[in-house]
């Protein structure tokens, strides 16, 4: 069932109207008593929770595929919580096999000790598909075609799984979040520089200690002071300026993924 998550923001050609919708699917917002002064996205999150959930219940959808564009040069990027089942890893692996010309990376984040907040957290399982670089309000034929192809492959995988197909074990590289790096700023929070040209557009590529990450407006370079190689993701993402994030740091790790047994005839996965 296709759903446009934020129709008001889409009509206004904005990321959101009052607050980031994809940070609003917590139980605090979803269970709050509605008032006329609620931010639009709080009201919309509650509507989507009733449509696709309710979150944390047996009635919730089995799977949500959340489609995003990003201004960062991520290419094809699947985003999954670390707590999710091997299903998402098998899904990513299937996309890699079916679309060898589109490098597909899995970015895994860990929110241990914190509540899930994104739209796919409403369902029992889910994943976010990011495709970039593409600014909001811009439709690029190449990325639009890629998104259609990828969504088709994802639906094919779910259908094969529903039909009882089992998928063998394998190994793959994933990128696991480590933290974030903010822009250089004044004491008042104003920018004093921006992402260095040598880092810009190099998402998922290794960043070594001592390499430049920012170019100050005064002309000096700011070098990366970490102790080991990291892999920056969402470099210079427009939506992250307000979150004080110039890029996310990740580590690339090799994981062994167990086999995914086929479903029994008594249950199917419904996206």
Secondary structure as UniProt FT lines:
FT   TURN            5..6
FT   HELIX           7..12
FT   HELIX           21..23
FT   HELIX           27..30
FT   TURN            36..37
FT   HELIX           40..52
FT   TURN            55..56
FT   TURN            58..59
FT   STRAND          63..70
FT   STRAND          75..81
FT   TURN            82..83
FT   HELIX           87..98
FT   TURN            100..101
FT   STRAND          104..109
FT   TURN            112..113
FT   HELIX           119..122
FT   STRAND          125..132
FT   TURN            136..137
FT   HELIX           141..162
FT   TURN            163..164
FT   STRAND          170..181
FT   TURN            187..188
FT   STRAND          193..195
FT   TURN            197..201
FT   TURN            203..204
FT   STRAND          206..207
FT   TURN            209..210
FT   STRAND          212..216
FT   TURN            217..218
FT   STRAND          221..223
FT   STRAND          230..231
FT   TURN            235..236
FT   HELIX           238..243
FT   STRAND          247..257
FT   TURN            265..266
//
